[in-house]
């Protein structure tokens, strides 16, 4: 899976072998229904499932801090990418410091992909409080993919 953060332009391959079976089992209820993230209260995740895609948002209380689009089919990519790209492009108008300078967002060419948009309320969090987010994003994505 390609794990791509639009705000930074950083993309990295995230192999399935990088996520333990235990992590997938622990996150299964969240991948299906969302909810509080165990061990990271007051963080929670909401999930919307599409056909060949899913979008999940990580919240701290009432503030969304990260939204992730996951696609594993071409149809899913065609559904998820426009929503993620719009969210990112809207930031360029309101919060240009959250936009990668001189780099347009580009949908990853290979499937599956996970596209992440860091939201303004993330800036209100301490690094110690949110240092786990990248790992959680990819673990959540592989958990969703385990069911397809």
N, C-alpha and C positions, 0 to 999 in steps of 0.2 A: 504494500500500500504506500502511496506517496502522501506524506504528511506535510501540507503546505500552509504556511502562515502568510496570508495576504499582506498584512501590515509590514512585514519585514522582507518579504520576497524570498524567505528561506524555505526550501523544500528538501526533505530527506526521505529516503526509503525506510519504511518501518516494516520489517518482516514479521510475519505471524509468530515466528519462533521467539520474538522479543516479549511476548505476553504469555504468562503462565496460565495453565488450565485453571488453577485456583483463582486467579484474578478474574478470568472470564466467568467462572461459576459465581463468584461474589458479586459481580456487576450485572448478572443476568436480570434480576428484578428491575434494576434501574434502566437497562436497555429496553425492557418491555414497557414500563409504566412511568419511568422517572421517579423522582423522590429525593429525600435527603441523602447526601453522600456520606456513607459510614466513615467515622473517624475525622470528618472534615466539616462538622456542623459549625456555622450556619449555612454551609454551601448545599445547593441542591441542583438537580438537573431535570430539565423537561425535554421530552423527545416527541418528535412528529415523524411518523413513518410514511414513506411514499412507496411507489413501485420502483424498486431498484435504487432507492435512496432513503436517507433519513437526515433530519436536521435536529441537532440537540444544542441546547443553551445551558450554560452553567451560570448559576445565580448565586449571589451572596445576599441573603435576605431578599429584598425586593428589587435589587439592582442586577441586571444582566451584565456579566463581565466578559464572556466569550460565547460566540456562536459558531458552531461547526456544521458543515455540510459534508455528508458522506455519500459517495456514489459507487456502485459496483456494477451497474449496467449503463449502456449508452443512453437509454431512455431515462434512467435515474439521474445521470449527469445533466441531461437536457432539462430536467425538472429542478434539480438542486442548484446548479451553477448560477442561473440568473438571480435567484434570491440572495445567494451569498455575495455575488458580485455587486448587486444593488446596495446591500448593507454596507459593503466596503466603500463603494463610490460615494455614498451619502456621507461617509466620514470625511471625505476630501473637502466637502463644503463646510462642514461644521467643526471638524477637529483635524486640521491638516497635519498636526504633529503625530497623528496615528497612521499616516499614510506613508508607504515606502517611497522615498524621493526618487523621481525619474523612472519609476518602474510601474508599468501597467500590470494589473492583475491578469493572469493567464490561466485558463483552465488546464489542469494537468492532462497530458496526452494519454497516459495509461491508466487503466482501471485496476483495482479500486483506488480512489483518492479520498483524502480527508482535507477539506479546505477550511481554514480557521480564520475568523475575524476577531481581533482583540477589540473590545468595546471601551468607550471612555471611562466607565466606572472602574475598570481594571486599574487605572492610574491612581485611584483612591486606596488601593490595597497595598499592604507592605509586601515586599518580596518574600519574606518568611511565610506569609499567609498564602501565597499563590504559587510558590515554587514547584508544586506538584502538578500544576495544570497540564503541562505538555504530556506527561506520562499518563494522566487520567484521560486526556483526549484520545490518545492512541489506544489505550486499553478499552475505553468505551466503544471506539470504532470497531476493534477486533471482536468485541463481545457481540455487537450488532451483526457483524459479518458471520459470526459462528452459527447464526440461525438461518442464513440464506442459502 
